[in-house]
Amino acid sequence: MKEHILKLWPELNWIKDHDLREKTARTWEIALERSVLTVDDLNTIPFTLLVPDLQVTFMAHKRAVVQIAREAGLKCNEFFGRDLPVDMDTLIAGAILADVGKLLEYEMREGKAVQGKYGAYLRHPFSGVALAEECGVPPAVCHIIAAHAHEGDLVKRTTEAYIVHHVDFMTFLPFKDRLK
């Protein structure tokens, strides 16, 4: 695993399955290789283009989603584990990869992140799944990537996908809704 990916994502160490951890990291490596965005950009650009003048960075949002999802998964296992077990490796890998496709969706113009031509045609759940599948990420994790946004509203989500979906939206909608 490359040092800059581990620095970007220390949460990768929470994935116990070595193979899944490596595939998750490799997906981020490929996304960064193909993106105009750099690691530094991810720590400065806003996590969404839908909220004007947002100061919360891409990585602050993403890491919050992963950490909150992990805590939710642990609590689900504590209280409902026998009846509704959460696969923690799948959950964490899915949360880390949920927005990896945004690296292909965005472009930089005059120092600001904007939706690029690619992003106008394919939103990040689609490109994220394509990147993950290229790296051999298992279908259960690809499902989380595909189902975390509104595109997933028409599919039956797994427990892990529900957790990532709701955590992602609970850390996005309050920012969006304060504009109203």
N, C-alpha and C positions, 0 to 999 in steps of 0.2 A: 504494500500500500504506500502510495507516495506521501511524503511528509506534509505537503501543502493541503492534501485532502484531509488528513488526520487533524491538522491544525484547524481547518475549516469546520470539521465535524468530529469533535472529541466523543460525541455520542455513539459513533461507530463501535466503540469499545463495549457498549452495552449489548451488542449482538453477539451472542455466545457461539453461534454456528460460524466457524471460520470461513467456510465457503460462501455463505450468504454475506458476511461482512465484506469479503473481498469483492464480490460481485456488485454490492451496493457502492463501494468505493470506486470501482472501475467505471460504473455508470456516471458518477460525477466527474471522473477524469476525462471521459470521452466528451461529456457535455461541455466541459471547460475548453477542451481542445477545439471544438466546433463553434464555440460561442465567440462573439466579439467582447463579451464581458470577461473581466479578470476577477480574481479572488478579491482584490481591493475594491472593485466595483460592487461586489456582492455585499460588502460591509459599508457601503455608502448609499447605494440606490434605494429608493423606497420599495417596500415589499409588494405594493400594488400600484398600478397606474390609474386606478379608479377613484382615488382620493387625492385631490389637489393639495400640494404643499405638505405632504405627509413626511414626517421625519423618521418614522420607524423603518429601519433598514430591512432589506431582504433577509439577511442572516439573523437579525434579532427576532423577526417573526418566525422564520423557519425553525430556529433552535427552540423558541418558546413552544411551538406546536409539538415538536418531538418530545420535549420534556413534560409538557402537560399530558400528552397522549400516553407516555410511559406511566405517569402517576395514575392516570385513569385506568389503564390496563392492570396495574398492580392492585388497585382497589377493587376492580371487577373480579379479579382472581381471588382476592381475599374474601369478598362477600358472596360471590356467585360462582366460584371456580368449578364446583362440581357440575353445575347446571349450565353455565355459560363461560367455558374456559377461553381465555385470551392467549393466543400464541404470541408471546412477547417479542421474539425475534422477528416474526412477520410484521407485527405492529410497528416496531421501531424502524425496521428497514423501509416499510411503506411510508412512514411519516418523514423519514429522511429524503426519500425519493419523490414525494408527492409533487413538488414544484420543480424538479430537475429540468423539465421541458421548457420552463421559462427562460432558461439560458439560450434557447434557440428562438424563442418568441420575441425577445427584446433586441433592440439596437440602441446604440448611443448616438445622440445628435446634440452637438453643442454642449457636451458634458452632461446631458440628461438622458435617462432611460426612456425609450418610447417603444411602442409596439412596432415591430418591423414587418416587412413584407411576408416573411414566413409565418409570423404570428397572426397575420390577417387571414391566413388560410387554415392554419392548424393551431388550435389552442394547446396549451401545455399538457393537459392529460393525455392527448394523443401522442405528441412527440416524446413525452416522458415514458410512456409504455414502449414505444419503439426503441428508445435508447436502452431501457432496462432489459427488454427481450434480447437485444443484440449482445448484452453482457451475460445472458443466461439466468437472469433473475427469475425466480419461480412465479408461476401464475397467481398464487395467493397474494404476493406482493404487488405484481402488476395490476391486479384487481383494485388494490387500494389507490394506486396512482390514477387509474382510469375513473374510479368512482368517487374520488375525494371532492370534486367540484360539481357544479350543476349537471354536467354530463352524466353523472352517476345517479341522477334522480329517477331514471327509468329502469334501473337494474336492481336486483336483489343484492344488497350489500352484506358482506360478512360482518361479524362483530368488530373485527379489527378495522374494517373500512368505515363502519359507523363512527367509531371512536375518532379516527383521523378526520373524517368529514366534519363532525361536530366541533372538534377542537379547532380546526382550521377556520370554520365560520364564526365561532365565538371569539376568535382573536382577529377577525376581519370586520364583521358587521358593525360592531360599536364604532369603529373608525368611519365606516361608510355612512352609518345612520346619523352621526353627529352633524352631517352636512344639511340635514333636512330641517 
